[in-house]
Amino acid sequence: MSGTPPATRPPGWSSPFAPDNLRTVDRVHPLEDITPEWAWEGSTGRGVKVAVIDSGVEASHPAVGGVQGYVAIDEPRKGEALVYSEDEHEDVYGHGTACAGIIRALAPECEIYSVRVLGPMLTGRGVVFAAGLRWAIEHGMHVANLSLTTPKQEFFGLLHELADLAYFKNVVLVTSANNMPIPSFPAMYSSVISVASHATPDPDLFYYNPEPPVEFGAHGIDVKVAWKGGGSMTMTGNSFATPHIAGLVTRILAKHPGLTPFQVKSVLRALAANVAAP
């Protein structure tokens, strides 16, 4: 299990969102007569709790502007009981801070919770990842940003169970596809909002893919992101596309509290830039 670190070429699963491949999708009336003004105009994300399940979040970073809650989950030795700490912690890599900064820019008044499950090398155990996801579901999060993934089949069932649990509890999981074109989890599940990358530098621009499993493409190529130590870096990866969608979802839920995950996904599909206008 690992995060989705920088890629040297367009990340896997992003080809449907490249200009030469992008398909126009017919709008369904009246189901998709939805406007951005209705969906999120004036919304700042206030009241929405967003879990960033990652390497930690640097609360003092100017792009993050504070963290409202913490949990760090560790497995001291393989097979031993997991250890949970809700004390304030730092980002051990920079990846989580990058994701949190993108979400904060899009939804400046949301509540960010740092759920640290990755270590200094941006790797971690699948059981710890699953525990972080379960923590987010059980602690009242509305959105979880999962810019991490695992291709290991042994975690397929466990993560699928948790993704379904989140779905039924109205927790929206926004998940990165692997940077390599291989199946990985939980991005392959229909109950999540799965994200790959496009190259247009517009944080509000996203596309819908009519041939899933990966359904949405957001800005994830050459993205300037916040990084550990108060700085910034330019990065490429589905990791950085995912929080763009998470930020938009946060704004939607702040304006329309109570929407279910499938309703949120329907709103996103209606507003994707490649869905034909009326």
C-alpha positions in Angstrom: 0.0 0.0 0.0 1.4 3.4 -0.9 0.6 6.9 -1.8 0.6 8.0 -5.4 4.0 9.8 -5.7 5.1 12.0 -8.6 4.9 10.5 -12.1 7.3 11.1 -14.9 4.6 10.8 -17.5 0.8 11.2 -17.4 -0.5 9.1 -14.6 -2.3 5.8 -15.3 -6.0 6.0 -16.0 -5.7 9.6 -17.3 -5.9 8.9 -21.0 -9.7 9.4 -21.3 -9.1 13.0 -20.1 -6.4 13.9 -22.7 -7.6 16.4 -25.3 -7.4 13.9 -28.2 -9.4 11.2 -26.3 -12.0 13.3 -24.5 -15.5 12.3 -25.4 -18.6 14.5 -25.2 -21.4 13.0 -23.2 -25.1 13.7 -23.9 -27.0 15.4 -21.1 -30.1 13.7 -19.7 -33.0 16.1 -19.3 -34.3 17.1 -16.8 -32.1 15.0 -14.5 -29.0 17.0 -15.4 -30.4 20.5 -15.7 -28.1 21.4 -12.9 -25.9 24.6 -12.8 -22.7 25.4 -11.0 -24.7 28.3 -9.4 -27.1 25.8 -7.9 -24.4 23.3 -6.9 -21.8 25.4 -5.1 -22.0 29.2 -5.8 -21.3 31.1 -2.6 -20.3 27.9 -0.7 -17.1 27.9 1.3 -17.3 24.4 2.7 -18.4 25.6 6.1 -19.6 22.9 8.4 -18.2 20.0 6.3 -15.7 17.7 7.9 -13.0 16.4 5.5 -10.6 13.6 6.4 -7.3 13.7 4.7 -6.1 10.1 5.0 -2.5 10.4 4.2 1.0 11.2 5.6 -0.3 13.8 8.0 -1.0 17.5 7.5 1.2 20.5 8.4 -1.4 22.6 10.2 0.9 25.7 10.3 1.4 25.8 6.5 -0.1 29.0 5.1 -2.0 27.0 2.5 -3.6 24.8 5.1 -4.5 27.4 7.7 -5.2 25.0 10.5 -6.3 21.4 11.2 -9.4 20.7 13.3 -8.6 17.2 14.4 -6.0 14.5 14.3 -5.4 10.8 14.5 -2.2 8.9 13.8 -2.5 5.2 13.4 0.6 2.9 13.7 1.3 -0.8 13.8 4.4 -1.1 16.1 5.1 -4.6 14.7 3.4 -6.6 12.1 0.5 -8.5 13.7 0.4 -6.4 16.8 -2.5 -4.2 17.9 -2.8 -0.9 16.2 -2.0 2.2 18.2 -4.2 5.3 17.8 -3.1 8.8 18.9 -5.3 11.9 18.6 -2.5 14.2 19.6 -1.4 16.9 17.2 1.1 15.6 14.6 3.1 16.7 11.7 3.3 15.6 8.0 6.1 13.1 7.8 6.4 13.4 4.0 4.6 16.4 2.5 1.9 14.5 0.5 -0.9 15.1 3.0 -0.2 18.8 3.2 -0.3 19.0 -0.6 -3.8 17.5 -0.6 -5.1 19.5 2.3 -3.9 22.7 0.7 -5.8 22.0 -2.5 -9.0 21.3 -0.6 -8.5 24.4 1.6 -8.1 26.6 -1.5 -11.4 25.3 -2.9 -13.4 25.1 0.3 -11.7 27.6 2.7 -14.1 27.2 5.6 -14.2 23.4 5.7 -12.9 21.4 8.7 -9.8 19.4 7.9 -9.0 16.3 9.9 -5.5 14.8 9.5 -5.7 11.0 9.5 -2.1 9.8 9.3 -1.6 6.3 8.0 1.5 6.7 5.8 5.1 6.8 6.9 8.2 8.9 6.0 8.7 7.0 2.7 5.0 7.4 1.8 4.4 3.7 2.4 2.3 1.9 4.9 0.4 -1.2 5.8 -3.0 -2.0 4.3 -4.5 -2.7 7.7 -3.4 0.7 8.8 -5.0 2.3 5.7 -8.2 0.4 6.4 -8.2 1.5 10.1 -7.8 5.1 9.0 -10.8 4.8 6.7 -12.8 3.2 9.4 -11.9 6.0 11.8 -13.1 8.6 9.3 -16.4 6.7 8.9 -17.0 6.3 12.6 -16.1 9.8 13.6 -18.6 11.8 11.6 -16.6 12.8 8.6 -18.6 14.0 5.6 -15.8 13.6 3.0 -12.7 11.5 2.9 -9.8 12.3 0.6 -8.0 9.1 -0.3 -4.9 10.0 -2.4 -3.5 6.6 -1.7 -4.3 3.1 -3.1 -3.3 -0.5 -3.0 -3.2 -3.1 -5.8 -3.0 -6.0 -3.3 -5.9 -8.4 -3.7 -5.7 -9.4 -0.1 -7.3 -6.0 0.8 -10.0 -6.0 -1.8 -12.7 -7.4 0.5 -11.8 -5.4 3.5 -11.7 -2.1 1.7 -14.8 -2.9 -0.3 -16.7 -3.5 2.9 -15.5 -0.2 4.3 -16.4 1.6 1.0 -19.9 0.2 1.2 -20.2 1.2 4.9 -19.2 4.8 4.0 -21.7 4.8 1.2 -24.6 3.8 3.6 -23.5 6.3 6.2 -23.4 9.1 3.6 -19.6 9.6 3.8 -18.3 10.5 0.3 -15.0 8.8 -0.5 -13.0 10.6 -3.1 -10.2 8.2 -4.2 -7.1 8.3 -6.5 -6.6 5.9 -9.2 -3.1 4.3 -9.3 -0.5 6.3 -11.3 0.1 3.0 -13.1 -2.6 1.6 -15.4 -3.3 -1.3 -13.0 -6.4 -2.0 -10.9 -6.1 -0.7 -7.3 -8.4 -0.2 -4.4 -10.6 1.5 -3.4 -10.6 3.4 -6.7 -12.1 0.5 -8.6 -15.3 0.3 -6.5 -18.6 1.8 -7.8 -19.5 3.3 -4.4 -16.6 5.8 -4.5 -15.8 8.8 -6.6 -12.6 7.8 -8.5 -10.3 10.3 -9.9 -7.4 10.5 -12.5 -5.7 13.5 -14.0 -5.9 16.0 -16.8 -3.4 18.7 -17.7 -5.4 21.9 -17.8 -4.4 24.2 -14.9 -7.9 25.1 -13.8 -8.9 23.9 -10.3 -12.7 24.0 -11.1 -12.4 22.1 -14.5 -13.2 18.4 -14.4 -14.3 15.8 -16.8 -16.5 12.7 -16.7 -15.4 9.4 -18.2 -18.3 7.4 -19.6 -16.3 4.2 -19.6 -15.4 3.7 -15.9 -14.0 2.3 -13.5 -12.3 5.7 -13.1 -15.0 8.2 -13.6 -13.6 11.7 -13.2 -10.6 13.6 -14.3 -9.2 16.8 -12.5 -6.1 18.9 -12.6 -3.3 16.5 -11.7 -0.4 17.3 -14.0 2.2 19.9 -13.1 0.2 21.1 -10.1 1.7 23.6 -7.7 1.0 22.3 -4.3 1.8 23.1 -0.7 4.6 21.0 0.8 6.2 20.1 4.1 8.2 22.9 5.8 5.9 25.7 4.6 7.0 25.5 1.0 5.6 24.4 -2.3 6.4 22.1 -5.2 5.2 21.3 -8.7 3.9 17.8 -8.8 2.2 15.3 -11.1 0.0 12.5 -10.0 -3.6 11.3 -9.5 -3.0 12.2 -5.8 -3.2 15.8 -6.7 -6.2 15.5 -8.9 -8.2 13.8 -6.2 -8.4 16.7 -3.7 -9.6 19.0 -6.5 -12.7 16.8 -6.7 -12.9 16.5 -2.9 -12.9 20.3 -2.6 -15.8 20.6 -5.0 -17.7 17.9 -3.2 -17.1 19.7 0.1 -18.6 22.9 -1.4 -21.6 21.0 -2.7 -22.3 19.4 0.6 -22.0 22.7 2.5 -24.6 24.2 0.3 -26.8 21.1 0.1 -26.3 19.1 3.4 -27.7 15.7 3.4 -27.0 14.7 -0.2 -26.1 11.1 -0.5 -23.0 9.9 -2.3 -24.9 8.8 -5.4 -26.6 12.2 -5.5 -23.2 14.0 -5.2 -21.8 11.8 -8.0 -24.8 12.7 -10.2 -24.2 16.4 -9.6 -20.6 16.0 -10.6 -21.5 14.2 -13.7 -24.0 16.9 -14.7 -21.4 19.6 -14.3 -18.5 17.9 -15.9 -17.0 20.1 -18.7 -17.5 17.4 -21.4 -21.2 16.8 -20.7 -23.0 18.5 -23.5 -24.8 21.7 -22.7 -28.6 21.9 -23.2 
